[in-house]
Amino acid sequence: MQNGTDLYALDISGASFVKACGGPCTEGCVTLAPIGDGVWALGDSKRPGAEPLRFTTEELDAAGIDPARFGLNV
């Protein structure tokens, strides 16, 4: 939780997801969208109906996920 906020309570209906692929995007890609100040939604293009996971910037850093790879600024 960030500042006591439940990340899954945040509305992501207007989030704009971008893809980052490790190679040709034929098998699916990871998608990422900023959903608040220092908060991100991480999805899977192979499963577009699945609820995206939510992370803080610190959690993405710990997992080795860099929003810059998606063309996004932190």
N, C-alpha and C positions, 0 to 999 in steps of 0.2 A: 504494500500500500504506500502511496505517496501522500504525505501530509494527512494521513487518516482517511484518504479517499479510496473507496472500493473501485479499482480500475474497471471492473466489469459492470459497474453502474453507469459508466460514461457512455453517452450516445455516440455511436460511430456510423450512424446512417448516412451522414454526409462526408465521411472520410474518403480521401482520394488515395487509393493504393497504387504503388509503383512496384514493378518487378525487378528482381536481381536474379540472374541466371548464372550458374556455374559453367555453362556451355550453351549449346543451342537449346532454345526453349521448346523442346519437343516433348519432354517428359514432365513438364511442370516447373514452376518457379516459386520461390519464396516471394511474398508480397509484404510491403510495409507501408504504414500510413501514420503520420503524426495525429494523435487524437487529443492532445492537450499539451500543456507546458511540461516537457520532459517525459511524456507518456506516448507509447506507441502500440499499434495493433499489428500483429504479425500473422499473416495468412498463408495459405497454400493454394496455388492456382489449380492444382489437380482436384481439390475439394472445395469448390467455390461456395457450396452451401454450408460448410463447416464454420462454426463460430471462430473468428480469429482470436488468438491468444493475446494477452495484454501484458506489456512490460514497461518498466521505467527505463530511462536512458542508462542508468547504472546497471540494471540487469542485462540490457543488451550488451553493454561493454564487457560484463563478466562472461557472457556467452560468446564473445568474439564477433558480434554482429555490429557492423559499422554502417549507420544510416547513410554516410557519404557514398557507399557502394551503390546505393539506390538513387543517388543524385539528390539526397535530402540533407538539409542542414540541421545540426543539433542545436 
